């Protein structure tokens, strides 16, 4: 009897849940109609489970449709909300691989020969009416006052500035040709290619400058492994950690291979037991030697004595007086 009572209670609970789900479906989706005969008929446990699944499935569909409606907002609303601030860096479409070949090697290693760089810079001279593109020179008055390190740093920045001015001159020349309707496809492509190479060289020089600023702050043992590493998306390459571990392992192995010198071998102590017996007329070193050593050591007594001698001048010695006989009075 108690088992039947529990079964009847569970059936009533399930029926109440079904009624609640039915009310939700009626409110959310008025188009669908459900027959109340399903609830009035006596159902077994298996039928009830089937009906419960039947009602739950459309509820999930309704929720997913509501999410889709929320995601697809109107264009005017999206414009009013503004753009999203995403931390992910986006990239544009890929360009022709032949263009990449002209630029990629310069970005990694720079222009191989200085003659080629000078040839490009002489090819695009700065226009006379835009002389400000030329890198300004250091004042003559400051040339003799500044240190060599500051002047060398200024020279590097000046060379970068001159390279940037040459690239801008090439762009301005091409723009002037377009304005004058003197546009030809081949010369335009050649100018743009040269500009890309000059700016790539400038990009490479900045990479070298950044590495030189950071390298002095690192351990000297990893300098050789870092200098040979080429950059990629990281300044010292993605395998920077592996290179550091390799350099550290080499340092440890070299320290174990080298022969360590003991402190006892560096300082030899004479064996006093082998010294022969002293003679009977053995004398200690003269006191003059001790005084000389004391003078060399700069003792306090010697310093006081020397200061007194310098302050007081020596008195001249008088010659000894002759002894004479005292005269006797005559009475």
HELIX and SHEET records of a PDB file:
HELIX    1   1 UNK A    2  UNK A   28  1                                  27    
HELIX    2   2 UNK A   37  UNK A   40  1                                   4    
HELIX    3   3 UNK A   45  UNK A   71  1                                  27    
HELIX    4   4 UNK A   75  UNK A   81  1                                   7    
HELIX    5   5 UNK A   97  UNK A  109  1                                  13    
HELIX    6   6 UNK A  114  UNK A  123  1                                  10    
HELIX    7   7 UNK A  128  UNK A  133  5                                   6    
HELIX    8   8 UNK A  140  UNK A  143  1                                   4    
HELIX    9   9 UNK A  148  UNK A  179  1                                  32    
HELIX   10  10 UNK A  185  UNK A  215  1                                  31    
HELIX   11  11 UNK A  220  UNK A  222  5                                   3    
HELIX   12  12 UNK A  223  UNK A  228  1                                   6    
HELIX   13  13 UNK A  240  UNK A  257  1                                  18    
HELIX   14  14 UNK A  263  UNK A  266  1                                   4    
HELIX   15  15 UNK A  272  UNK A  274  5                                   3    
HELIX   16  16 UNK A  287  UNK A  297  1                                  11    
HELIX   17  17 UNK A  300  UNK A  311  1                                  12    
END                                                                             
